[in-house]
Amino acid sequence: MVAAGHAIAVPGNHENKLVKALRGKKVTASHGLAETLEQMATESAEFRDSVVDFCDGLVAHLVLDDGKLVVAHAGLKEDYHNRASGRVRSFALYGETTGETDEFGLPVRYPWAQDYRGSAMVLYGHTPVHEVEWINNTACLDTGCVFGGSLTALRYPEREIVSVPAEQVWYEPVVPLAPPTRDPDVLDLADVLETTGVDTELRGRVSVRTDNAAGALEVMSRFAVAPQWLRYLPPTMAPCASAQSDDYLEHPSTAFDAYRAGGIGTVICEEKHMGSRAVVLVCRDRSVAQSRFDAPDALTGMVHTRTGRQFFDDDLTQQLIDDIAAAVTSAGLWEELGTDWLLLDCELLPWNVKAEGLLRSQYASVAAAGRSDLTAREAVLARAGSRGLDVAEMFEQTTVRAASIERFGEAYRRYVWPTNGLDGVTIAPFQILAAEGQSYGERDHEWHLGISDRLAAADPSRFTTTRRLVVDLGSEDSVFEATKWWESLTGDGGEGMVVKPLANQIHGPRGYDAKVQPGIKVRAGSTYG
């Protein structure tokens, strides 16, 4: 294939040892080399010479696609890319070890990929792995076909992994391919306190710093719901850049500009609900909760905050889950989606259900203090004016400030109303995160909000719909209409809107495009004067 121009190749440690052996040098005939030499002995001298020439002529590592892709048998550190020396060749063929041996008597490999920060993708093999995982833009494609694993390739630049299972175990491995298993109910402190990472489909391996993990462990251990219920912790929503106009703090134009810069042509503007972010895991019944999630209690689901805290006590939680499950049943979603459970990303209303303490300490107290102070100032200035003192300008300034503090109070009171248990509590789902065997990040936001509409139709007392508008960023008329829509929302007392790529997950040449925000919030933008 190489001679015909259909493939390119890099040498490995086995080819290196074979060349030495065929040249008469003394080598240890292990790992299949003895069998190879036995077969080569039956071939002609010309054939053996051609094998030596081919293997010895291979370049230790390849740099392809203008430096965007590096291929080496055992991988290659960034400092060695495009360099030629004995040390570089040795690393490319054999990798690097720590000088220690493991329980199987094999050298311990230095985890160079954990430290890799280069922009070039590095593909390698040498040490078999159970399955391909991305570690800092590197991937080992050796999945142990000879040991009964699989033969794996990668489509470049799509980063698509293609794998074919081995027909049989051709050679028993010294080290088991599959990682050791343990009781899934047993929590291991080393999982979070050692330097580790999370393997993701879209972003590869995401490293978690030890100090961050320790801080999170403290909070989650004390306040979070049982780990069986924790399937998703949402990030905070990014705000848009500050508006260029002095009349606005935030404006849709900055969000639209950000998405244009990211190559996004169509977005969806969603009404922003001023409540509390809620993640809802709802099971069809108790048997599903027990069998699928090993539920640690009698609940058939969970409603928790962005930080993993339970919203309500168990009784109210179960009542809310029952209402949600009934709506899912009424909407026919269990059958349509082929699942017995759903994971929803929602906003829970009203704001004061979870944020009453925040409202009292940071909003109501400010409004009350401002109202008390400015009312007293107005009275003093009015008396001073009645005595002939020139305080007209000061009185006007105080009146403007008093009006601003009233508007401030009105702004947060729009999102507050009395509740009794679950009476008055509603939820606004805006994304169906997952169901049995599938996630829905590839579905556009219109699909997700369509599901939300059906839930609201099934139980309008428990679900709130989300108004939205699809915007073509290449059309001035469409952008103008969206801006007027935002002005209408905020003018009626709404908090604003969230702008998202209509297509939902955005993929770039290296997978999920981290430069494009999944959502940008644009809040009520006019200043208070």
RARAVEN-V249498 format. One record per pair of residues at least 6 apart in sequence whose ideal C-beta (glycine too) atoms are under 7 Angstrom apart, sorted by sequence separation. I is the first residue (numbers start at 0). J is the second residue. D is the distance in Angstrom with one decimal. If there is no record, write none. Layout:
BEGIN
i;j;d
I;J;D
I;J;D
END
This chain:
BEGIN
i;j;d
0;6;4.0
1;7;6.5
20;26;5.0
69;75;5.8
100;106;6.0
101;107;5.5
115;121;6.8
142;148;4.6
144;150;4.2
153;159;6.9
198;204;5.3
199;205;5.9
223;229;6.5
242;248;6.2
244;250;6.6
282;288;4.2
288;294;4.0
303;309;5.5
304;310;6.3
327;333;6.2
333;339;6.5
384;390;5.2
417;423;6.4
418;424;5.6
432;438;6.6
433;439;6.9
471;477;4.2
472;478;6.5
489;495;5.8
506;512;6.3
1;8;5.3
19;26;5.2
62;69;5.5
63;70;6.8
100;107;6.6
131;138;5.5
142;149;4.7
153;160;5.8
154;161;6.3
241;248;6.9
242;249;5.6
303;310;6.4
309;316;6.6
351;358;5.7
383;390;4.8
384;391;6.9
416;423;6.1
432;439;6.8
455;462;3.9
470;477;5.1
488;495;6.6
504;511;6.2
505;512;4.5
28;36;6.3
39;47;5.7
79;87;4.5
99;107;4.4
131;139;6.8
196;204;4.5
197;205;4.9
242;250;3.9
258;266;5.5
301;309;7.0
302;310;4.7
311;319;6.8
350;358;6.9
431;439;4.9
439;447;6.9
454;462;4.7
455;463;6.5
470;478;6.3
488;496;6.1
60;69;6.2
61;70;4.6
131;140;6.2
142;151;4.4
151;160;6.5
152;161;4.9
196;205;5.7
282;291;6.9
302;311;6.8
455;464;4.6
16;26;5.1
60;70;6.6
96;106;4.1
97;107;4.6
196;206;4.5
197;207;6.5
239;249;5.3
288;298;6.7
380;390;4.9
384;394;6.4
485;495;6.7
505;515;4.6
60;71;3.8
69;80;5.6
79;90;6.0
96;107;6.1
128;139;5.1
131;142;6.5
140;151;4.9
151;162;4.5
196;207;5.9
238;249;6.7
242;253;6.2
288;299;4.6
470;481;4.4
485;496;5.4
20;32;6.7
59;71;6.8
96;108;5.9
97;109;5.3
130;142;6.4
140;152;6.8
195;207;5.7
288;300;6.8
452;464;5.7
96;109;6.1
126;139;6.7
128;141;6.6
140;153;6.0
149;162;4.7
150;163;4.9
240;253;4.3
380;393;5.8
451;464;6.6
468;481;5.7
76;90;6.8
94;108;5.8
95;109;4.3
127;141;4.9
128;142;6.1
149;163;6.0
239;253;4.5
285;299;5.3
302;316;5.8
327;341;6.4
380;394;4.4
451;465;6.2
17;32;6.7
60;75;5.3
75;90;6.2
121;136;6.9
124;139;6.1
126;141;6.7
127;142;6.5
138;153;6.7
149;164;5.0
150;165;6.8
194;209;5.5
239;254;4.3
284;299;6.2
298;313;6.3
301;316;6.8
500;515;6.5
16;32;5.9
20;36;5.9
75;91;5.5
95;111;6.1
120;136;5.4
121;137;4.2
122;138;5.8
123;139;5.7
124;140;5.6
125;141;6.3
127;143;3.6
149;165;5.9
193;209;7.0
431;447;5.5
468;484;5.3
13;30;6.9
73;90;6.8
124;141;3.4
148;165;5.9
192;209;6.5
240;257;7.0
282;299;4.7
296;313;6.8
302;319;5.8
380;397;6.1
430;447;4.9
448;465;5.7
17;35;6.3
21;39;6.9
62;80;6.2
73;91;6.1
108;126;5.9
122;140;5.9
147;165;5.1
239;257;7.0
282;300;5.3
298;316;6.2
299;317;6.9
429;447;6.5
499;517;6.4
13;32;7.0
62;81;5.4
72;91;6.1
73;92;6.1
116;135;6.5
117;136;6.8
127;146;6.2
281;300;4.2
298;317;5.6
429;448;6.6
431;450;5.5
448;467;6.0
499;518;4.6
71;91;4.0
72;92;5.7
73;93;5.8
74;94;6.3
115;135;4.4
131;151;5.9
142;162;6.6
147;167;6.5
192;212;6.3
280;300;5.1
300;320;3.8
377;397;5.5
498;518;6.9
73;94;3.7
113;134;6.5
115;136;6.8
127;148;6.5
144;165;4.8
147;168;3.4
191;212;4.6
192;213;6.2
279;300;6.9
280;301;4.9
299;320;5.5
376;397;4.9
377;398;6.8
497;518;5.0
498;519;4.9
112;134;4.3
115;137;5.5
146;168;6.3
298;320;6.8
429;451;6.5
112;135;5.9
279;302;5.2
428;451;4.5
497;520;5.1
498;521;6.3
145;169;4.7
146;170;6.1
373;397;5.9
377;401;6.4
112;137;4.5
145;170;5.1
191;216;5.2
277;302;5.7
278;303;5.6
299;324;7.0
495;520;6.4
496;521;5.6
21;47;5.7
146;172;4.0
428;454;6.4
495;521;5.1
277;304;6.8
373;400;5.7
495;522;3.8
59;87;6.7
148;176;5.0
276;304;6.8
373;401;4.2
494;522;5.6
495;523;5.4
21;50;6.8
22;51;6.7
59;88;4.2
131;160;5.2
143;172;6.6
275;304;6.6
276;305;4.4
494;523;6.2
21;51;5.1
146;176;5.6
60;91;4.5
94;125;5.7
122;153;6.3
373;404;6.1
59;91;4.1
469;501;6.1
18;51;5.5
59;92;6.4
143;176;4.7
277;310;6.4
370;404;5.7
489;523;4.1
76;111;5.4
369;404;3.8
426;461;6.8
489;524;6.8
18;54;5.0
425;461;6.0
426;462;6.1
427;463;4.2
429;465;5.8
485;521;6.4
17;54;6.3
18;55;5.1
74;111;6.3
310;347;6.7
425;462;6.4
426;463;6.9
74;112;6.6
77;115;6.2
366;404;6.2
425;463;4.6
427;465;5.6
76;115;6.9
77;116;6.9
80;119;6.3
281;320;5.5
14;54;4.3
77;117;3.7
283;324;6.4
366;407;5.8
281;323;4.8
366;408;3.9
233;276;5.7
281;324;5.3
310;353;6.3
10;54;5.9
279;323;6.3
233;278;6.5
75;121;6.1
281;327;6.6
10;57;4.1
74;121;5.8
129;176;5.1
231;278;5.4
9;57;6.0
129;177;5.2
8;57;5.8
9;58;6.8
10;59;6.6
74;123;3.7
127;176;6.1
129;178;5.9
291;340;6.1
304;353;6.6
362;411;4.7
9;59;6.9
69;119;4.9
73;123;5.8
230;280;6.0
283;333;5.9
9;60;6.2
68;119;6.3
72;123;6.4
9;61;5.8
67;119;5.8
68;120;5.1
69;121;4.7
70;122;5.1
71;123;5.4
72;124;6.0
73;125;3.9
228;280;6.0
287;339;4.3
66;119;5.8
67;120;6.5
72;125;5.5
287;340;5.8
358;411;6.7
7;61;6.5
444;499;5.7
283;339;4.3
282;339;6.5
283;340;6.6
358;415;6.6
444;501;5.9
282;340;4.5
443;501;5.3
281;340;6.5
443;502;5.5
444;503;5.9
12;72;6.9
280;340;6.8
281;341;5.4
443;503;5.5
9;70;5.6
11;72;3.8
442;503;6.4
9;71;6.0
10;72;6.5
280;342;5.3
441;503;6.8
9;72;5.6
74;137;6.5
440;503;5.8
441;504;6.1
228;292;7.0
279;343;4.3
350;414;4.3
351;415;4.6
440;504;4.4
227;292;4.9
349;414;6.1
350;415;5.9
132;198;4.9
227;293;5.4
278;344;6.3
279;345;5.6
349;415;5.7
352;418;6.1
136;203;7.0
227;294;6.2
349;416;5.1
105;173;6.6
227;295;5.8
277;345;4.7
105;174;6.6
134;203;6.9
135;204;6.6
277;346;6.8
349;418;6.7
103;173;5.3
133;203;2.6
134;204;4.5
225;295;4.6
276;346;6.4
277;347;4.0
103;174;5.2
133;204;5.3
132;204;6.1
233;305;5.4
274;346;4.4
275;347;5.0
352;424;6.0
228;301;3.9
232;305;6.6
274;347;5.2
272;346;4.1
274;348;3.9
349;423;7.0
228;303;6.8
232;307;5.9
274;349;6.3
275;350;6.6
272;348;6.0
274;350;5.3
15;92;5.4
224;301;5.7
273;350;5.4
275;352;6.6
347;424;7.0
348;425;4.9
229;307;5.7
275;353;4.2
224;303;5.1
275;354;6.1
347;426;5.2
348;427;6.7
413;492;4.6
12;92;4.9
11;92;6.2
12;93;5.2
345;426;4.7
346;427;4.6
10;92;6.5
345;427;6.0
224;307;6.0
345;428;4.6
346;429;6.9
223;307;3.6
344;428;7.0
345;429;6.8
223;308;6.4
224;309;5.0
343;428;4.6
344;429;6.2
222;308;5.2
344;430;4.2
68;155;6.2
219;307;6.0
343;431;6.2
344;432;5.5
343;432;6.5
341;431;6.5
342;432;4.2
342;433;4.4
341;434;5.4
340;434;6.6
340;435;6.3
338;434;3.6
339;435;6.3
338;435;4.1
336;434;5.0
337;435;7.0
319;421;5.9
318;421;5.7
315;420;6.1
315;421;5.9
231;342;6.3
233;344;6.1
230;342;5.4
11;125;6.7
348;463;6.3
332;450;6.9
407;527;6.4
406;527;5.9
330;453;4.3
330;454;5.8
403;527;4.2
403;528;5.3
327;454;7.0
330;457;4.7
326;454;4.8
329;457;3.9
399;528;5.8
326;457;4.1
326;458;4.2
325;458;6.9
326;461;6.6
322;458;6.3
326;462;6.5
322;461;4.9
273;414;3.9
279;426;7.0
277;426;6.5
272;427;4.9
269;429;6.5
267;444;4.8
267;445;6.9
272;463;6.8
270;465;5.3
269;465;5.4
270;466;4.2
270;467;6.7
269;467;4.6
268;467;6.2
267;467;5.6
268;468;4.7
231;432;5.8
267;469;5.2
268;470;5.9
265;469;6.6
266;470;5.1
265;470;7.0
265;471;5.8
266;472;6.3
264;471;7.0
265;472;6.8
264;472;5.7
263;472;6.8
264;473;5.9
259;472;5.4
268;481;5.4
258;472;6.3
268;484;6.7
255;472;5.7
268;485;6.9
270;488;6.2
273;494;4.2
255;478;6.1
270;493;6.5
271;494;4.7
271;495;4.8
271;496;5.3
270;496;5.9
271;497;5.2
269;496;6.1
268;496;4.7
269;497;4.8
251;481;6.2
268;498;5.4
269;499;6.7
251;482;5.1
266;498;5.3
267;499;5.5
266;499;6.3
251;485;5.1
266;500;5.9
267;501;4.7
266;501;5.9
265;501;4.6
263;500;4.9
258;498;6.9
258;500;6.6
263;505;6.9
254;498;4.3
271;520;6.0
263;515;6.4
261;514;5.8
261;515;4.1
257;516;6.9
236;497;6.5
257;519;6.2
254;519;4.4
254;521;5.2
251;521;5.2
250;521;6.9
249;521;5.2
249;522;5.4
250;524;5.3
249;524;4.3
248;524;5.2
247;524;3.9
247;525;6.1
248;526;6.1
237;516;5.0
246;525;6.5
239;519;5.0
239;520;6.9
236;518;5.5
237;519;5.5
238;520;5.5
239;521;5.0
242;524;6.1
236;520;4.7
203;510;6.9
202;510;6.2
201;510;5.3
202;511;5.5
201;511;3.6
158;509;6.6
156;508;5.2
158;510;5.7
END
